Amino acid sequence: MHFYGALILFLAWSTAYGLRCYSCTYSSELKSCNNIVNCGFLFNWCATMKISGVTTKSCQIKALCVGPMKCCKGDLCNSAVPTGSSLLLLLVSSAFTSLFL
C-alpha cells in the first residue's frame, strides 16, 4: 500500500512542478548541455535547433515548432542521453508491470 502512495505522490509532484527542459547554446559537438530550466506556463514543449553548426536548446510553444526546430514533449526530452527522471520512470513502470501483471 505504501508503494501506491509513493507512486501517486511522485506523479503529482512531477506534474505540479511543470515542464523542465535543457537550455543552452553551443557550437562544439563535444560540448554537452547541462543547464536545466523550469519552463513557463505557456511553454509546453522542449526544443532543439541546429543551424550552421550552432545548437540551441530551450523551452518552446508547440505552435512555434517549425522549420529546423525539433520539439518534444516531456521532462528533459531535448537531450541526447537518457536522463535520471526518465530512467526512474522506466524502472518504476517495469517494477509495476512485473509485480502486478
N, C-alpha and C positions, 0 to 999 in steps of 0.2 A: 504494500500500500504506500509505503514511503517513496518508492520509485515513481509512482504516478504523480505524487505531489511535487517531487523534484523536477520531473519532466514538464509538468504544467507551469511551474514557476520559471523554468528555463525558457520555455516558449513565450510566455507572457513578457518576461523581461526583455528578450531579444526583439519582440515586436514593438514594445513601448520605447525602446532605445532608439529606434529608427535605423535607416539605411546607413551603412558605412562603406566608403569606397577609398581606394588608394588615390592620392592626389600628388602629382609631381610632373615635372618637365625635365627631360634629359635627352642628350644627343648620342650618347655612347650605348652600344648594345650590351656592354658588360655591366652597366650600372643597373642596380635594382631599385625599385620604388618601395619604400617602406613607411612613407608618411600616410597615416590613416586619418580621415576626416569624417565627422558626422554630417551627413547631407541635410540640407534644409528641407522644409515641409514639401515644397513643390518638386524638388529633385528626387525622382523615384527610380532612377537607373544609374548605373556606373558606366563610364565611357572610357575608351582608349582610342586615341587618334594618332596616326603616324603620317607625317608629311615631311618630305625632303630629309629624312633621317632623324627628325626630331619627334620624340614620342611624348604625348601629353596624356595623363590620366586624371580623371576628375569625376564629380557628380554631374548628372545631366537630366534634362527633362526629355521624356520619351519622344515628344513631337519634334525635338531638335536633333534627333539621332539620324542624320542623313549623310550622304557622301562617304568620305573616307573614315568616318567615325564608326567604331564598333561599340555597341551598347549591350549591356547585360543587366539582368535584374537579380539582385541577391547581394548579401553582405560580401564585400571584398572580392567580387567576381571579376573585376578588371585586373587580376593578377595572373601571371603565367604559371605560378606554382600553387599547389593546394595550401590553403590557409588553415590555421588552427581551428577556427569555428566550423569550417566545412568538414574537416576531419572528425571533429567531435560529433557533429550531426550524423555523419556516416556511421560512426561507432555506436551511437545511441540507437539509430534505426536498425542496425544489424543486430544489436542485442535484443531489441524489442521483437524483431522478427523471429529470431531463433528461440526466444523464450515462449512466445505466445502463438506461433503458427506451426 
